[in-house]
Amino acid sequence: MAPGRTALLLAAALIGLALARPAAAQQPPAPVPGKPAAARPASGPPAGATPAKELFGRAEGPAPLAARSIGFYSKGCLAGGEALPVNGPSWQVMRLSRNRNWGHPDLVAFLERFSGEVPKVSGWHGILVGDMAQPRGGPMLTGHASHQIGLDADIWLTPSPGRELTRDEREKLSASMMVRADRRDIDPANWRPDTWKVIRAAARDPRVERIFVNAAIKKALCREATGDRGFLAKVRPYWGHDYHMHVRLTCPADSPECRPQEAPPVGEGCGSDLDWWFTDEVLHPKPEKEPAKPKPPITLADLPDACAAVLGAR
């Protein structure tokens, strides 16, 4: 084994020991009002073989390092993470028990800035913010392949209700389904006439690299958007995203180890490339003859080398 990789795995093992908890401490701490509950610690094999999601999922706070996004959106980590306050003038954080309202300071600043624009361009009181990143980024225990470097945020397409939600409501309230049952268009019962203006406000921010939505939502934007339609290039259809928009920022200037995504295709994306999403191939795929074998989980050794230092920083 190469000396560098040996050192990395040794560091990983030491981190695993440092993060280990005795059996009596496996219960999560009691929630503190106004503060996200800590993630449940995980137990298991030494860190070198432990899935990275177990290691990063048990980190309760950010790495006390200079802020930087490390790696790619789906394979990396976050140093110096900052928490978005659970309440703001025009935003509320949902699912507080997940402790996923962390991000690079650029992401926190974007959400504060964007949420302030929303009431100006629509009838919304503000936004409801879903998952951002874990305190130190990295793979999550559930729900996402990306959101690892503190530059991704899920914003519900359900407006904020105009009052402060209780902690219990934030756990149980569901976002509204925006896609029709046949998957071919938006559901007019839940889609608001000003929703496209909210998405446009996010896409127009120069720090935003992409916005992912369900193809039916993209279809509605193509149909409804008026005036300057240049923002549509950033809004890309992707599987899922029926209830929310997934906003992704560009790599920050302070993060040389951040790997950017390729530029989005040229054009509005309202032509044949969008039509493909509504073919039988996509809407009614034939079952695989043999189920695909699950991919092995990402380990610390699969992430950029700097992520071991992020995980072990005290």
N, C-alpha and C positions, 0 to 999 in steps of 0.2 A: 504494500500500500504506500502511496506517495506520502512524504513527510507532512506536507501541508494538509492532506486529508486526514492523516492520523491526528494532527493537532486539532483539527476541527471537530472530529468525533470525540476526542478527549474533552474538549471544551463543552460539547453537547452533553456528555455524561455528567460533568460537574454541574452544569445548569440543571439537569434533571434532578440531581441530588439536592441542590439548593431550593428547588421549587417543590420538592416532595412534601407531603403533609401526612401526619399520623392519621390512623384510621378514625380516631375520635374527632378529627377536625374536618371531616368530609362534608359536613352540612354547611350550606352557604350562610353568611352572616345575616342577621336580621336587617331588613331594608331600613335605610335612613331617609326620612322625608326629604324630597328634592334632590336626592343623590341616587344614581343608578346602583342597583345591587351588584355585588361582585360576582364574577363568573364562578361556577362550581369547580373546585379543584378536581383534577383527574389523577388517577393512579394507574400504574402500568409498568411496562418494561423500561429499562434505561433509555435515556433521551436519544441515544444514537439510533435506536430502532423504533422509538415512539413516533406516531404520526405527529407532524408539526402542529396540527390543529389542536392536539391535546396540550402541547406546551404553550402555545400562544393563547389558547382558550382559558387557561388558568391564571394568566397574568392579570392582576387586579388593577394595576396602574400603569402609567406611561413610562418609557425608558427616560431617565433624567439625562438626556443628551441633546445636542443641538438638533433642531427640527430638520428632518430630511426624509424623503420617500425613497425607499431602496428597492430596486428590482422592477418587475413588471406588475401590472394590476392584478394578475392572477398567480404571481409567484414572487413574493417579496415580503417586506415588513416596514414598520414605521418607527422612526426614532423621534423623540420629543413630541409625541402626540398631544393634542389639545382637545379638551372636551367642549362640545357645544353645550351651553347651559340648557337645562331641560325646558326652561320657559324663556321666551323673549317677547318683545313687543309685537312680533308678527309671526312667531313660530312656536310649536310645541313638539317635543321629542316623544315618540311612541315606544312601546315595548321596553321600558326602562330596565327590566330585569335582565335583559341581554347584555347590558353594558357595552353597547356598540355605537355610542354617540361620540366617537373619537375620530380625529382626522389630523392631517397636516394643517397648520394654521391658515394656509390659503383656502382650504375647504371650509373651515369654520367662518372665515371672513366672507367667502362667497355666499354661504347660506344666510348669514346675517344681512348681507347686501341684497341678495335676491328676494328674500322674504319681505323686505321693505318695499320692493318694487311691486309685489303682487297686488296689494290693495289699490295701487295706482292704475293698474292696467285691467283690473277685473272687479267683480263684486265680491271677491273672497276677502275674509277677514285676515287671512294669513295661511300658512302651510303647516302640514303635519309631516314631520321628518321621521322616516323609518331608519333602517340600518345604514350606518356609516362604516366605521372600522372598529376593531377591538383596540384596547389601549396601546398595544405594541404592534397592531396590524397583524399580518400573517394569516395563514389559513384559518377559517372559522369551523367551529364544531358542527354547525348546521347551516344550510341555506344558500351559500354563495361559493362560487369558484373565484370570483374577483374580490373587491373590497379589501385588498390586502395591504395597500401602501398608503392609505389615508387620503385618497383622491376620488373616491366613489361615494355617492349618497343616493339613497332611495327617497323620493319625495312622493307622498301619496297624491293621487289625483282627486281625493276627497278634500274639500276645503276645511280649514280649521273652523270649529263651530262658533267662534266668537266668545267663548268663555273658557276658563281654565279647566281642563279635564282632570279628573282624579287619577291617582296612580292605578286604581283598579280599572277605570275606563280605558286607560292607555294600554292595559294588557288585553282587554277583552273586545274593545271596539274594533270592528273589521272595516277595512277600506272597501269602497264601493267597486263592484265589478264593472269595468268600462266596456267589455267586449260582449257582443251579442252571442246568444247560445250557439248559433251556427258558425261562429268564429269569422264571419265574413264582413262584419262592420261593427261600429260601436253600438252600445245599448243606449237608445235615446232616453231611457228612464233615468239613467245615471250621468250621462254625458251632459255637461253644461255648455251653453253657447260661447262662454268666455274661456273655456279650458285651453283652447289653442293659444290664446293670448298669454296665458301663464307659461305654457311651454316655450313660446316664442321669447318671453322675457328671459328665461334661463338660457336659451340657445344663443341669444345675442351677447351674453357676457363673454368678453374676449378670453377669459380663462377656461371656458368650457370647451372641451375637445369633442365630446359626443354626448348624445342623449339617446338611450335605448328605450323603446316603447314596443308594445304589441303592434303587429302589422295593421290591425284594424284601426288603431289609434293613428298610425301614420297615414292611413287612407283618409281619415277624417280631417287631419291637418292639411293634406293635399287638396281636399275639397273645399275647406272653409277658409283657409288663410288668404288674406287680402293684403294689398300694399306690397311692401318689400318682402319677397318670399325667400330671400337668400338664406334665412335661418334653417330652412328645411334640409339643407345639405348635412347639417350636424345631427339631425334626428333620424336615427336608423332603426328599422324593424328588427326585432329579435324575439326568440321564443320566450314565452312567459310575459312578464311586464304587463299583465292585464289590469292591474290595479294602481300602478305607479309609474313614474318615469325614473330611470336610473341615470343620474347625471355624473359625468366623468370629467375631471379637470386635466389639463395638460401638466407635464412635469414642471415642478417649481424650479426657479433659478438656483435655489440653494441645494439642489439635489442632483449632483452629477451622476450618482449611481442609479437614478430613475431611468427606466427604459420606456420611451414614448411609444404610443401606438401609431401605425401608419395613418396618413391623412385620409379622411373620408372620401369616397368617390365624388367626382365632380358632378354637379347638377342637383336638382331638387330631389331625386330619388322617387319620383311619382309615376314612373313609366313601367316598362316591362319587368324591371327588377323588383318592383313592388307587386306586380301581378302574380309573380311566381309564388308568393306566400299564400295565395288563395287557390292554388291548384290542388287536385286530389292527392298529388304526391306529398304535399305538406299537410293538408287538413285531414286526410284519411290514409296515412302511410300503411303499407302492408307490413305485417309482423315479420320480424327477422326469423329466418329459418333456424338459426342457432343464436341464443342470447349472447350478447357481447360479454366478454370477461371483464369484470370490474378492474379499473386501473388501481395499482397499488397506491396507498396514500402518500402524499408528499411528506418527506422527513426534513429535518433541519439541514441535513447535508445536501438536499436538493435546492435549497434557497441560497441567495447570495451569501458569501462568507460573512459579511457585516452583520447578518441577522443573528448570529450566535452572540455577538457583543450586545446587540439590542436586547435580546432575551435575557442575558445575564446581568445587565446594568443595574446597579443599586445606588 
